[in-house]
Amino acid sequence: MIIGVPKEIKSSEYRVALTPAGAGMLRASGHEVLVQQGAGTGSGFTDEQYVEEGARIIEGADKVWSGAEMILKVKEPLPEEFGYFRNGLLLFTYLHLAAAPELTRALIEQGVSGIAYETIQLPNGGLPLLTPMSEVAGRMAVQVGAQFLEAFYGGKGILLGGVPGVPPAEVIILGGGIVGTNAARIALGMGASVVILERSADRMRAIDEVFNGRIRTLMSNPYNIAQAVRKADLLIGAVLIPGARAPRLVTEEMVQTMKKGAVIVDVAVDQGGSIATIDRVTTHQQPVYEKYGVLHYAVANMPGAVPRTSTLALTNVTLPYVLELADKGLAGAITGNEPLRKGVNTYRGHITHPQVADAAGLPYTPMERLLHTISYDQLQ
């Protein structure tokens, strides 16, 4: 298979979808790798390193897209990339289609088979390709939140951990999954007072055990959320429903009760956001805006700020799936791999993920049905 790796064009996105070592593994399996010139520079990988591993360096994104059978990316394609779509193209990246109706329509209209990193799901419910970036984003949420709490950046002017005789900041985290627990770990390490709101009693018990009772947990319901939000110095949205739009848990009225100079970091912004006042996506150049006296941080590609760490962590988990797709083709790979099958969001004019179809208001076609009605040659 011919695999293309274009340079990411999202604002301040320095990650790359394949390392030179990954390119070498694909070449060793008999595949051709096309890498756009400079694609790895932001993550510290030179064109020469890719060439040493057998990849071809291509000048211009258009030639990478047109010359490849499978495109590997990190972030969802932007409108200026929609023109590269074509029938039968295989696209493997983060898609977040529940919050991207224009991208959904473009993929369907052009017949692209889109596999989303974030909806590949293991039998135990784990999201192996989302987990490493959730770990990065969760840890970064506290890091950036602490920064914007400083008066120089417009915050309340408090130190997250306080000092002897002065209380620490109140960090409220919505969701006790990967993002939430990683955020809690950093916040606790910095000395903050931490509360996690979670709807699963079993998950709260696990959090209590992991942190030895040093983190308070509350059942996530409107009353408890409203009470916690009012006390927050730093509020972190860490809620995820695989493939679906993030639920709006914090209302505009709740935000109005927050302390002036408090900070909100909504990690779920790429899925639409879990806080009602997150009404726009920000960038690393202009990461925050103020509403009701509260700073809102709504950067959709937080791990892009630490590209070296993020690229290595991401490709550690994506490469086995890339190799399987390249070796077996789409049909062969998903026939024997249920987690990968759940990653298929679109296939040649069909939406094949139920939550994506629901968010788009369009018909859902199970991938299993397509596998039974279309020959493997057509799928591949």
Protein Blocks (a to p, Z undefined) as FASTA:
>chain_A
ZZdddddfbehiabdfbdfklmmmmmmnopacdddehklmmnopafklmmmnopacdehj
klmmmmpmbdcdfbdcdfklmmmgcehiacdddfklmlmmklmmmmmmnopacddfklgc
cfkopafklmmmmmmmmmmmmmmmmmmmpmklopnoiafklpehiacdddddehjbfklm
mmmmmmmmnopacddddfbfklmmmmmmmnnopaccddddfklmmmmmmmpmbdcdfbdc
ehiacddfbdfklmmmpcehiacddfklmnnpaafklmbdcdfklmbcceehiacdfbfb
lmlmmmmlmmmmmmmmmmmmmmmmmmnommlmmmmomklmmmpmbgghiacbfklmmmno
pacddfklmmmmpcfklmZZ
